[in-house]
């Protein structure tokens, strides 16, 4: 099936030209293509048109979960008849295993897996291996971490058809090998139920009408295959064939398990001997005890905690070789779209180094075998080898993208809304704060907002204190401010609770604030990372969504970065103004909904990120992390409500809301512990022997993270 783009909009502005250039370049054999698109120009819509014309399986790579969820919603809306999949880390919470030699502290791995995202990851791999070509996978950099061997995943899948001769028990063994669990109760994902010659199976993923199946045998022949209602058992459809995929990405065959266990024993002996010869009996004993315990678990149960550290053995890879990852599931001619490439590619660069430093300590001090190092993200050069034809999408492409594209870039500078880039004005630093306050007063009278960027955190805090003294409503934001508090600060700015936001390096890409009419850049002539041409351009772009947006650079002399940024801004403005005049287009300020998602006009599809059924007033109460002390019974109820709301938010891919609700739940749990310490209450009753009873508290019965 071919890609079919569904949209009520048509390409406008310079979108048609950008689409044509990208298509011609890719069809001409170019492996590296750069799309330079300004904020709000409809880059996603352009990429969607390119995908439709190129008609190849596509991977869209984003640098965080939130943006990936937004892109997933948009592409799902653009291609409702095609397979659009979502592949991000399935951890709601993840604390990696680590050892700190300086304090002799071992940190055990702790995690919480999101079952819904795990299903979506399984759906992604199954769709890619099904042979379909009309597949779009929206992913974070999680796709570069280790996955199971695609050959084993495909070999463990089960395909049956009506009339096939198949031993009844052999079919059940295959289900178990694919990590399905037998049950006599209600069906759950990745379980099966046997009733005589009838086997009901609920696949690990799928939707109603395409997840629960019934396979009926007559002797050793498959008599019929049906899709059924998992509750009533009523038949929905009759099928001729059925393919069931494994219940986990990390699956392997029995033969590999046996050979892996033997090889692990051999490597364990070598490493223990190494430690003993080096005069380190503690490390030798620690490693021997841990690995032997893991091997017993693997032989008895088929898995163990930290089994990913033995992935090299189960994959049959040589020492030092790269792990399998999602890119191995794509065909060779796939298309890769790297969103915000100037941020995403450096993230890909850095992943291997951080993982290696942690693993080296674990291996050096006897917590893991050296093979643990081979369970890692891809090195950048390995990523380059696996990357297919690439489109780098950014408003400020970095040197790497320009070099790979050989300086040839496709520009998309016209916004369908008619908005033009804000003018960049340079002012001297003499009396700069007084001048800035005067500009702030002008904007505040019009109910507009102001962003100010400084060089240091200290300067941001001191400027905030000064504004407090002179009566300017403001807040500051920098890396020391908690991540979720940053989100709340930005929401408060939009809500009008204050007028000025002061920051250092956080007021850049990803901020959609149409209310901002002025961006002030202090110390613009301090050449460096915070004031290079890309940083200045990105910071200035925060005022591009306002019809009267303006940028002031306070500096005593003009650096090369300032000059290049101003020249580029003027060039873009000239082209945008000329287009508006030729087409009699009046600029229309971008609007945002109360949920914080952009409403884009003419050729830019509105964000379709799923929402979950939670009342607005309840949402605000649940997200409020201020301490509100209530009775113990009420606290238990509030904890349950917060947990349920958190799970709904995570299921709907609203990770910021889920994180706020999680913090709310932790705050309530902390209050509950404080209330129950040192005094008997309804939640902490005294036993006859004087020991407190935990009966009555759901949280007390299940201590630790949910």
C-alpha positions as CSV (number, residue, x, y, z in Angstrom):
1,X,0.0,0.0,0.0
2,X,1.2,3.5,-0.8
3,X,1.3,6.5,1.5
4,X,-1.8,8.6,1.3
5,X,-1.7,12.1,2.8
6,X,-5.1,13.3,4.1
7,X,-5.4,17.0,4.8
8,X,-7.8,19.8,4.0
9,X,-4.8,22.1,3.4
10,X,-2.6,22.5,0.4
11,X,1.1,23.5,0.4
12,X,1.4,27.3,0.4
13,X,4.2,29.9,0.6
14,X,7.5,28.3,-0.3
15,X,6.3,24.8,0.8
16,X,5.7,23.6,-2.8
17,X,9.2,24.7,-3.8
18,X,10.8,23.0,-0.7
19,X,8.8,19.8,-1.3
20,X,9.9,19.7,-5.0
21,X,13.6,20.3,-4.2
22,X,13.7,17.6,-1.5
23,X,12.0,15.1,-3.7
24,X,14.3,15.8,-6.7
25,X,17.4,15.7,-4.4
26,X,16.4,12.3,-2.9
27,X,15.5,10.8,-6.2
28,X,18.8,12.0,-7.6
29,X,20.6,9.9,-5.1
30,X,21.5,12.4,-2.4
31,X,21.9,10.7,1.0
32,X,22.0,13.9,3.1
33,X,19.4,16.7,2.7
34,X,18.9,19.7,4.9
35,X,15.6,21.6,5.3
36,X,16.1,25.0,6.9
37,X,12.6,26.0,8.0
38,X,11.8,28.9,10.3
39,X,9.5,28.4,13.3
40,X,5.9,28.2,12.2
41,X,6.5,27.6,8.5
42,X,4.9,24.1,8.5
43,X,8.0,21.9,8.3
44,X,6.0,18.8,9.4
45,X,3.5,19.3,6.6
46,X,6.4,19.6,4.1
47,X,8.0,16.4,5.3
48,X,4.6,14.6,5.1
49,X,4.3,15.6,1.5
50,X,7.9,14.3,0.8
51,X,7.1,11.0,2.5
52,X,4.0,10.6,0.4
53,X,6.0,11.1,-2.9
54,X,9.1,9.2,-1.9
55,X,7.0,6.3,-0.6
56,X,9.6,4.6,1.6
57,X,9.4,3.3,5.2
58,X,10.3,6.4,7.3
59,X,11.9,6.9,10.7
60,X,11.3,10.3,12.3
61,X,13.9,11.0,15.0
62,X,13.2,13.5,17.8
63,X,15.3,14.5,20.8
64,X,12.7,14.0,23.5
65,X,9.5,12.2,24.3
66,X,7.2,15.2,24.4
67,X,8.1,16.4,20.9
68,X,8.0,12.8,19.6
69,X,4.4,12.5,21.0
70,X,3.4,15.7,19.2
71,X,5.0,14.5,15.9
72,X,3.3,11.1,16.3
73,X,-0.1,12.8,16.7
74,X,0.5,15.0,13.6
75,X,1.6,12.2,11.3
76,X,-1.2,9.9,12.6
77,X,-3.6,12.6,11.5
78,X,-1.8,13.1,8.1
79,X,-1.7,9.4,7.3
80,X,-4.8,7.7,8.9
81,X,-4.8,4.9,6.3
82,X,-1.1,4.0,6.8
83,X,0.9,2.5,9.7
84,X,2.2,5.3,12.0
85,X,4.0,3.8,15.0
86,X,5.5,5.3,18.2
87,X,8.8,4.1,19.7
88,X,10.2,5.7,22.8
89,X,11.7,4.6,26.1
90,X,9.0,2.6,27.9
91,X,10.2,3.6,31.4
92,X,8.1,5.9,33.5
93,X,11.0,5.9,35.9
94,X,14.5,4.5,35.4
95,X,17.4,4.5,37.8
96,X,20.3,2.7,36.0
97,X,22.6,0.3,37.9
98,X,25.8,2.2,39.0
99,X,28.8,2.1,41.4
100,X,30.5,5.1,42.9
101,X,34.0,4.1,43.9
102,X,34.7,7.4,45.8
103,X,32.0,6.6,48.4
104,X,31.8,2.8,47.9
105,X,28.2,3.2,47.0
106,X,26.3,0.6,44.8
107,X,23.0,1.8,43.3
108,X,20.7,-1.0,42.3
109,X,18.7,-0.7,39.1
110,X,15.1,0.6,39.7
111,X,12.5,1.1,37.1
112,X,8.8,1.3,36.3
113,X,7.7,0.2,32.8
114,X,4.8,1.8,31.0
115,X,2.7,-1.1,29.7
116,X,1.0,1.0,27.0
117,X,4.3,2.2,25.5
118,X,5.7,-1.3,25.6
119,X,2.7,-2.4,23.5
120,X,3.5,0.4,21.0
121,X,7.1,-0.7,20.8
122,X,6.1,-4.3,20.1
123,X,3.6,-3.0,17.5
124,X,6.5,-1.0,15.8
125,X,8.8,-4.0,15.5
126,X,6.0,-6.3,14.3
127,X,4.8,-3.8,11.7
128,X,8.4,-3.4,10.3
129,X,8.9,-7.1,10.1
130,X,5.5,-7.7,8.5
131,X,6.8,-6.5,5.1
132,X,4.6,-3.4,4.9
133,X,6.2,-0.4,3.2
134,X,3.8,2.3,4.2
135,X,5.3,2.6,7.7
136,X,6.2,5.8,9.6
137,X,7.9,5.3,13.0
138,X,8.2,8.4,15.2
139,X,11.0,7.8,17.8
140,X,13.2,9.3,20.4
141,X,16.9,8.4,20.6
142,X,15.7,5.2,22.4
143,X,15.7,3.6,18.9
144,X,19.6,3.6,19.1
145,X,19.7,1.4,22.3
146,X,19.8,-2.4,22.2
147,X,16.8,-4.4,21.0
148,X,16.5,-8.1,20.4
149,X,17.9,-9.8,17.3
150,X,15.4,-9.2,14.5
151,X,16.1,-12.6,13.1
152,X,15.2,-14.2,16.5
153,X,12.1,-12.0,16.8
154,X,11.0,-13.1,13.3
155,X,11.9,-16.8,14.0
156,X,9.9,-16.8,17.2
157,X,6.7,-15.4,15.5
158,X,4.0,-17.9,14.9
159,X,2.0,-18.1,11.6
160,X,-0.9,-20.6,11.2
161,X,-3.6,-21.0,8.6
162,X,-6.8,-22.9,8.3
163,X,-6.3,-26.5,7.2
164,X,-2.7,-26.6,8.3
165,X,-1.5,-29.9,9.9
166,X,0.0,-28.9,13.2
167,X,0.4,-30.9,16.4
168,X,-1.8,-29.4,19.1
169,X,0.8,-29.5,21.9
170,X,3.5,-28.2,19.5
171,X,1.4,-25.1,19.0
172,X,1.2,-24.6,22.8
173,X,5.0,-25.0,23.1
174,X,5.4,-22.3,20.4
175,X,3.2,-19.9,22.3
176,X,5.3,-20.4,25.4
177,X,8.5,-19.9,23.5
178,X,7.1,-16.6,22.2
179,X,6.7,-15.6,25.9
180,X,2.9,-16.1,26.1
181,X,1.6,-17.2,29.5
182,X,-1.2,-19.8,30.0
183,X,-4.1,-18.7,32.2
184,X,-7.4,-20.1,33.3
185,X,-8.8,-16.7,34.1
186,X,-9.8,-13.7,32.0
187,X,-7.4,-13.1,29.1
188,X,-4.8,-10.3,29.3
189,X,-2.3,-9.2,26.8
190,X,0.3,-12.0,26.0
191,X,-1.8,-14.8,27.6
192,X,-3.7,-17.8,26.2
193,X,-6.4,-20.1,27.5
194,X,-7.1,-23.7,26.6
195,X,-10.5,-25.3,26.5
196,X,-10.4,-28.7,25.0
197,X,-9.4,-28.3,21.3
198,X,-10.0,-24.6,21.4
199,X,-7.3,-22.1,22.2
200,X,-8.1,-18.4,23.0
201,X,-5.1,-16.1,22.6
202,X,-4.8,-12.4,23.4
203,X,-1.9,-10.9,21.4
204,X,0.7,-8.7,23.2
205,X,-0.7,-5.7,21.3
206,X,-3.5,-4.6,19.1
207,X,-6.9,-3.0,19.2
208,X,-10.4,-4.4,19.8
209,X,-11.3,-6.8,17.0
210,X,-7.7,-7.4,16.1
211,X,-6.1,-8.6,19.3
212,X,-8.0,-11.6,20.7
213,X,-8.1,-14.7,18.6
214,X,-9.6,-18.2,18.8
215,X,-7.8,-21.2,17.1
216,X,-9.9,-24.4,16.9
217,X,-8.3,-27.8,16.2
218,X,-9.8,-31.0,14.9
219,X,-7.3,-33.6,15.8
220,X,-4.0,-32.2,14.5
221,X,-5.6,-29.9,11.9
222,X,-6.5,-26.3,12.4
223,X,-10.3,-26.2,11.7
224,X,-10.9,-22.4,12.0
225,X,-9.4,-19.1,13.1
226,X,-11.5,-16.3,14.5
227,X,-11.2,-12.9,16.1
228,X,-13.4,-12.8,19.2
229,X,-14.6,-10.4,21.9
230,X,-12.3,-11.1,24.9
231,X,-15.1,-10.7,27.4
232,X,-18.1,-12.5,25.8
233,X,-16.2,-14.8,23.5
234,X,-18.5,-13.8,20.6
235,X,-17.0,-14.2,17.1
236,X,-16.2,-10.9,15.3
237,X,-14.4,-12.1,12.1
238,X,-13.3,-15.3,10.5
239,X,-9.7,-15.4,9.3
240,X,-7.7,-17.6,6.9
241,X,-4.3,-17.0,8.4
242,X,-3.0,-15.6,11.7
243,X,0.5,-14.3,12.7
244,X,1.3,-13.9,16.3
245,X,4.5,-12.0,17.3
246,X,6.5,-12.5,20.5
247,X,5.4,-10.8,23.7
248,X,8.7,-9.0,24.1
249,X,11.3,-7.4,21.8
250,X,14.0,-9.3,23.8
251,X,13.3,-12.9,22.7
252,X,15.6,-15.7,21.7
253,X,15.6,-19.3,20.8
254,X,16.3,-22.3,23.1
255,X,19.5,-23.1,21.2
256,X,20.9,-19.6,21.8
257,X,20.0,-19.8,25.5
258,X,22.0,-23.0,26.0
259,X,25.0,-21.8,24.1
260,X,24.8,-18.4,25.9
261,X,24.8,-20.0,29.4
262,X,27.9,-22.1,28.5
263,X,29.8,-19.0,27.2
264,X,28.9,-17.0,30.3
265,X,30.3,-19.7,32.5
266,X,33.6,-19.6,30.5
267,X,33.9,-15.8,30.7
268,X,33.0,-15.9,34.4
269,X,35.9,-18.3,35.0
270,X,38.3,-16.0,33.1
271,X,37.3,-12.8,34.9
272,X,37.4,-14.5,38.4
273,X,40.9,-15.8,37.6
274,X,41.9,-12.3,36.5
275,X,40.7,-10.7,39.8
276,X,42.4,-13.4,41.9
277,X,45.7,-13.0,40.1
278,X,45.5,-9.2,40.6
279,X,45.0,-9.8,44.4
280,X,41.4,-8.6,44.4
281,X,39.5,-11.5,46.1
282,X,36.5,-9.2,47.0
283,X,35.8,-8.4,43.4
284,X,36.3,-12.1,42.4
285,X,33.8,-13.3,45.0
286,X,31.3,-10.6,44.3
287,X,31.3,-11.3,40.5
288,X,31.1,-15.1,41.0
289,X,28.2,-14.8,43.4
290,X,26.2,-12.4,41.2
291,X,26.7,-14.1,37.9
292,X,26.0,-17.6,39.2
293,X,22.8,-16.4,40.8
294,X,21.8,-14.8,37.4
295,X,22.5,-18.0,35.5
296,X,20.4,-20.1,37.9
297,X,17.5,-17.6,37.4
298,X,18.0,-17.8,33.6
299,X,18.0,-21.6,33.6
300,X,15.0,-21.9,35.8
301,X,12.8,-19.0,34.8
302,X,14.3,-17.9,31.5
303,X,15.2,-14.4,32.7
304,X,16.9,-12.5,35.5
305,X,17.2,-9.0,36.8
306,X,19.7,-7.2,34.6
307,X,19.5,-9.8,31.8
308,X,20.3,-7.0,29.3
309,X,23.9,-7.2,30.5
310,X,24.2,-10.6,28.9
311,X,22.6,-9.6,25.6
312,X,25.8,-10.1,23.6
313,X,25.7,-13.9,24.4
314,X,22.0,-14.2,23.5
315,X,22.4,-12.3,20.3
316,X,25.4,-14.4,19.3
317,X,27.6,-11.3,18.8
318,X,31.3,-11.0,19.0
319,X,33.0,-9.1,21.8
320,X,33.0,-5.3,21.1
321,X,30.4,-5.5,18.3
322,X,27.4,-3.2,18.3
323,X,24.0,-4.3,19.7
324,X,21.0,-4.7,17.5
325,X,18.7,-1.7,17.5
326,X,15.5,-0.6,15.9
327,X,17.4,0.6,12.8
328,X,18.1,-3.1,12.0
329,X,14.4,-3.7,11.6
330,X,14.1,-1.2,8.7
331,X,14.8,-2.1,5.1
332,X,18.0,-0.7,3.6
333,X,16.3,2.0,1.5
334,X,14.4,3.6,4.4
335,X,14.1,7.4,4.9
336,X,15.3,9.1,8.1
337,X,14.0,12.5,9.2
338,X,15.9,14.1,12.0
339,X,13.8,16.8,13.7
340,X,15.7,19.7,15.3
341,X,18.9,18.1,14.0
342,X,21.1,20.7,15.6
343,X,20.0,19.3,19.0
344,X,19.3,15.7,18.2
345,X,22.6,14.8,16.5
346,X,24.7,16.1,19.5
347,X,22.5,14.0,21.7
348,X,23.3,10.9,19.6
349,X,27.0,11.8,19.8
350,X,27.0,11.9,23.6
351,X,25.0,8.8,24.5
352,X,27.8,6.2,24.1
353,X,30.3,8.1,26.3
354,X,27.9,8.4,29.2
355,X,26.9,4.8,29.1
356,X,30.5,3.6,28.8
357,X,31.7,5.6,31.9
358,X,29.0,3.9,34.1
359,X,29.6,0.4,32.7
360,X,33.4,0.7,33.2
361,X,33.0,1.1,37.0
362,X,30.6,-1.9,37.2
363,X,33.1,-4.1,35.3
364,X,36.2,-2.8,37.1
365,X,34.8,-3.5,40.6
366,X,33.3,-6.9,39.9
367,X,29.6,-6.1,39.6
368,X,29.3,-7.2,35.9
369,X,31.2,-9.2,33.3
370,X,33.0,-7.3,30.6
371,X,30.2,-8.3,28.2
372,X,28.0,-5.7,29.9
373,X,29.9,-3.0,28.0
374,X,28.4,-4.4,24.8
375,X,24.9,-3.6,25.9
376,X,25.1,0.0,24.9
377,X,23.7,2.7,22.6
378,X,25.3,3.0,19.1
379,X,28.5,5.0,18.6
380,X,28.0,7.9,16.3
381,X,30.0,6.3,13.4
382,X,27.8,3.2,13.8
383,X,24.7,5.4,13.6
384,X,26.0,7.0,10.4
385,X,26.5,3.5,8.8
386,X,23.0,2.5,9.6
387,X,21.3,5.8,8.7
388,X,19.5,5.7,5.4
389,X,18.7,8.6,3.2
390,X,18.5,11.5,5.7
391,X,16.6,14.8,5.9
392,X,17.9,17.2,8.6
393,X,15.1,19.5,9.7
394,X,16.2,22.6,11.7
395,X,15.8,26.4,11.8
396,X,19.6,26.6,12.5
397,X,21.4,23.6,10.9
398,X,24.8,22.9,12.5
399,X,28.1,22.5,10.8
400,X,27.7,18.7,10.5
401,X,24.4,19.0,8.5
402,X,25.9,21.6,6.3
403,X,29.0,19.6,5.6
404,X,27.1,16.4,4.9
405,X,24.7,18.3,2.6
406,X,27.8,19.9,0.9
407,X,26.4,23.4,1.7
408,X,23.2,22.8,-0.4
409,X,20.1,23.4,1.8
410,X,16.4,23.7,1.1
411,X,14.9,26.8,2.6
412,X,11.4,27.3,3.9
413,X,11.1,30.8,5.2
414,X,7.5,31.8,4.4
415,X,5.0,31.3,7.2
416,X,1.4,30.5,6.1
417,X,0.3,32.9,8.8
418,X,2.1,35.8,7.1
419,X,4.2,36.5,10.2
420,X,7.7,37.8,9.5
421,X,10.9,37.4,11.5
422,X,11.3,40.0,14.2
423,X,13.8,42.8,13.6
424,X,17.1,42.7,15.5
425,X,18.1,46.0,17.0
426,X,21.5,46.7,18.7
427,X,21.7,49.1,21.6
428,X,24.7,50.1,23.8
429,X,25.0,48.7,27.3
430,X,25.1,52.2,29.0
431,X,21.9,52.5,31.1
432,X,20.7,49.2,29.5
433,X,18.5,48.2,32.5
434,X,16.8,51.6,32.5
435,X,16.3,51.3,28.8
436,X,15.0,47.8,29.2
437,X,12.5,48.8,31.9
438,X,11.1,51.5,29.6
439,X,10.6,48.9,26.8
440,X,9.0,46.5,29.3
441,X,6.5,49.2,30.3
442,X,5.5,49.7,26.7
443,X,4.7,46.0,26.2
444,X,3.0,45.5,29.6
445,X,0.5,48.2,28.7
446,X,-0.5,46.1,25.7
447,X,-0.6,42.9,27.8
448,X,2.3,41.4,26.0
449,X,5.1,39.3,27.5
450,X,8.9,39.8,27.6
451,X,11.8,37.3,27.6
452,X,15.3,38.4,28.8
453,X,18.4,36.2,28.4
454,X,21.6,36.7,30.5
455,X,25.0,35.1,30.4
456,X,25.0,33.6,34.0
457,X,22.6,32.2,36.5
458,X,23.8,34.7,39.1
459,X,23.0,37.6,36.8
460,X,19.5,36.2,36.1
461,X,18.8,36.0,39.8
462,X,20.2,39.4,40.6
463,X,18.2,41.0,37.7
464,X,15.1,39.3,39.0
465,X,15.6,40.7,42.5
466,X,16.1,44.2,41.1
467,X,12.9,44.0,39.0
468,X,11.1,42.9,42.2
469,X,12.3,46.1,43.9
470,X,11.2,48.4,41.1
471,X,7.8,46.7,40.7
472,X,8.3,44.6,37.5
473,X,6.4,41.3,37.8
474,X,9.0,38.7,36.8
475,X,10.4,35.2,37.3
476,X,13.7,33.6,36.5
477,X,14.4,30.2,35.0
478,X,17.7,28.3,34.6
479,X,19.1,24.8,35.0
480,X,18.9,24.8,38.8
481,X,15.2,25.2,38.6
482,X,13.4,21.8,38.7
483,X,12.2,20.6,35.3
484,X,8.6,20.5,36.1
485,X,8.7,23.8,37.8
486,X,10.1,25.3,34.6
487,X,6.9,24.0,32.8
488,X,4.8,25.7,35.5
489,X,6.7,28.9,35.2
490,X,6.1,29.1,31.4
491,X,2.4,28.3,32.0
492,X,2.2,31.1,34.5
493,X,3.7,33.5,32.0
494,X,1.1,32.6,29.5
495,X,-1.6,32.9,32.1
496,X,-0.6,36.5,32.9
497,X,0.6,35.9,36.4
498,X,3.8,37.9,35.6
499,X,5.2,39.8,32.6
500,X,8.9,39.2,32.3
501,X,10.8,35.9,32.2
502,X,14.6,35.9,32.7
503,X,16.7,33.0,31.6
504,X,20.1,31.8,30.5
505,X,20.1,29.0,27.9
506,X,16.5,27.6,28.4
507,X,14.7,30.2,26.3
508,X,15.4,28.5,23.0
509,X,14.0,25.9,20.7
510,X,10.7,24.2,21.7
511,X,9.2,27.2,23.4
512,X,5.9,28.2,21.7
513,X,4.9,31.5,23.3
514,X,2.9,33.7,20.9
515,X,2.3,36.3,23.7
516,X,6.0,37.2,23.7
517,X,6.5,40.6,21.9
518,X,10.0,41.4,23.1
519,X,13.2,39.4,23.5
520,X,16.1,41.2,25.1
521,X,19.6,39.7,24.8
522,X,22.0,41.0,27.4
523,X,25.8,40.8,26.8
524,X,25.2,40.0,23.2
525,X,28.8,40.8,22.3
526,X,30.2,38.1,24.7
527,X,31.2,35.6,21.9
528,X,30.8,32.0,22.9
529,X,28.3,29.1,23.0
530,X,25.5,31.2,24.5
531,X,26.0,34.0,22.0
532,X,27.0,32.3,18.8
533,X,25.0,32.8,15.6
534,X,22.8,29.8,16.2
535,X,22.0,30.7,19.8
536,X,21.2,34.3,18.8
537,X,18.9,33.1,16.0
538,X,17.1,30.6,18.2
539,X,16.6,33.1,21.0
540,X,15.4,35.7,18.6
541,X,12.9,33.1,17.1
542,X,10.9,33.2,20.4
543,X,9.5,36.5,19.3
544,X,8.6,35.3,15.8
545,X,5.1,34.2,16.7
546,X,4.0,37.7,17.6
547,X,2.8,40.2,15.0
548,X,4.8,43.0,16.7
549,X,7.7,40.9,17.8
550,X,11.0,42.7,18.4
551,X,14.5,41.7,19.5
552,X,17.0,44.0,21.3
553,X,20.7,43.0,21.5
554,X,22.6,45.0,24.2
555,X,26.2,45.2,23.2
556,X,29.1,47.7,23.0
557,X,30.5,46.3,19.8
558,X,29.2,44.0,17.0
559,X,30.7,40.5,17.0
560,X,30.8,38.3,13.9
561,X,28.0,36.2,15.4
562,X,25.8,39.2,15.8
563,X,26.5,40.5,12.3
564,X,25.7,37.1,10.7
565,X,22.6,36.7,12.8
566,X,21.4,40.2,11.9
567,X,22.2,39.7,8.2
568,X,20.4,36.4,8.1
569,X,17.4,37.9,9.9
570,X,17.2,40.8,7.5
571,X,17.5,38.5,4.5
572,X,14.6,36.3,5.7
573,X,12.5,39.4,6.6
574,X,13.0,40.8,3.1
575,X,11.8,37.6,1.5
576,X,8.8,37.3,3.8
577,X,7.7,40.9,3.5
578,X,8.0,40.7,-0.3
579,X,5.9,37.5,-0.4
580,X,3.2,39.1,1.8
581,X,3.0,42.2,-0.5
582,X,2.9,40.1,-3.7
583,X,0.1,38.0,-2.3
584,X,-1.7,40.7,-0.3
585,X,-1.3,38.6,2.9
586,X,-1.8,40.3,6.3
587,X,0.2,38.8,9.2
588,X,-2.0,36.9,11.7
589,X,-0.6,36.2,15.1
590,X,-0.3,32.5,16.0
591,X,-2.8,31.3,18.7
592,X,-2.4,28.7,21.3
593,X,-5.1,26.6,23.0
594,X,-5.3,26.4,26.7
595,X,-3.7,23.0,26.7
596,X,-0.4,24.4,25.5
597,X,-0.6,23.0,21.9
598,X,-0.1,25.1,18.9
599,X,-2.9,26.0,16.5
600,X,-1.3,26.3,13.1
601,X,-2.9,27.8,10.1
602,X,-2.8,27.1,6.3
603,X,-0.8,24.0,5.7
604,X,0.3,23.4,9.3
605,X,-1.8,20.7,10.8
606,X,-3.0,21.2,14.4
607,X,-1.5,19.1,17.0
608,X,-3.6,15.9,17.7
609,X,-1.8,14.6,20.8
610,X,-4.4,12.4,22.6
611,X,-6.0,13.7,25.8
612,X,-7.4,11.7,28.6
613,X,-10.7,12.1,30.4
614,X,-9.8,14.2,33.4
615,X,-11.8,17.2,34.6
616,X,-9.9,20.5,34.3
617,X,-10.4,21.5,37.9
618,X,-9.4,18.0,39.0
619,X,-6.3,18.3,36.8
620,X,-5.2,21.5,38.5
621,X,-5.7,20.1,41.9
622,X,-3.8,16.9,41.1
623,X,-0.9,18.9,39.5
624,X,-0.6,21.3,42.5
625,X,2.5,20.2,44.5
626,X,1.9,22.6,47.4
627,X,1.4,20.9,50.7
628,X,-2.3,20.6,51.6
629,X,-2.6,18.6,54.8
630,X,-5.6,16.5,55.2
631,X,-6.7,13.5,57.3
632,X,-5.0,10.2,56.9
633,X,-7.9,8.5,55.2
634,X,-8.3,11.4,52.8
635,X,-4.6,11.2,52.0
636,X,-4.9,7.5,51.0
637,X,-7.8,8.4,48.7
638,X,-5.9,11.3,47.2
639,X,-2.9,9.1,46.6
640,X,-5.0,6.6,44.7
641,X,-6.6,9.3,42.7
642,X,-3.2,10.9,41.8
643,X,-1.9,7.5,40.8
644,X,-4.9,6.8,38.5
645,X,-4.6,10.2,36.9
646,X,-0.9,9.7,36.4
647,X,-1.5,6.4,34.6
648,X,-4.2,7.9,32.4
649,X,-1.9,10.8,31.4
650,X,1.0,8.4,30.6
651,X,-1.3,6.2,28.6
652,X,-2.3,9.3,26.6
653,X,1.4,10.2,26.0
654,X,1.1,13.4,28.0
655,X,4.3,12.9,29.9
656,X,4.6,16.4,31.4
657,X,1.2,16.0,33.0
658,X,2.1,12.5,34.2
659,X,5.3,13.7,35.8
660,X,3.4,16.5,37.6
661,X,0.9,14.0,38.9
662,X,3.6,11.7,39.9
663,X,5.2,14.4,42.0
664,X,1.8,15.2,43.5
665,X,1.5,11.5,44.5
666,X,5.0,11.5,46.1
667,X,4.1,14.7,48.0
668,X,1.0,13.1,49.4
669,X,2.9,9.9,50.3
670,X,5.4,12.0,52.2
671,X,2.6,13.7,54.1
672,X,1.1,10.3,54.9
673,X,4.5,9.1,56.3
674,X,4.9,12.2,58.4
675,X,1.5,11.8,59.9
676,X,2.0,8.2,60.8
677,X,5.4,8.6,62.4
678,X,5.5,8.3,66.2
679,X,1.8,8.2,66.8
680,X,-1.0,5.5,66.4
681,X,-3.7,6.6,63.9
682,X,-6.4,4.8,61.9
683,X,-3.7,4.1,59.3
684,X,-1.1,2.9,61.8
685,X,-2.7,0.8,64.4
686,X,-0.9,-0.8,67.4
687,X,-0.6,-4.5,67.6
688,X,-0.8,-6.2,71.0
689,X,3.0,-6.7,70.9
690,X,3.5,-3.0,70.5
691,X,4.5,-3.2,66.8
692,X,2.7,-1.0,64.4
693,X,0.3,-2.6,61.9
694,X,0.4,-1.3,58.3
695,X,-3.1,-2.6,57.6
696,X,-5.4,0.1,56.2
697,X,-2.9,2.0,54.0
698,X,-2.5,0.9,50.4
699,X,0.8,2.8,50.2
700,X,2.1,1.2,53.4
701,X,1.4,-2.3,52.0
702,X,3.4,-1.5,48.9
703,X,6.3,0.7,50.0
704,X,8.6,2.3,47.5
705,X,7.9,3.7,44.0
706,X,4.6,2.7,42.4
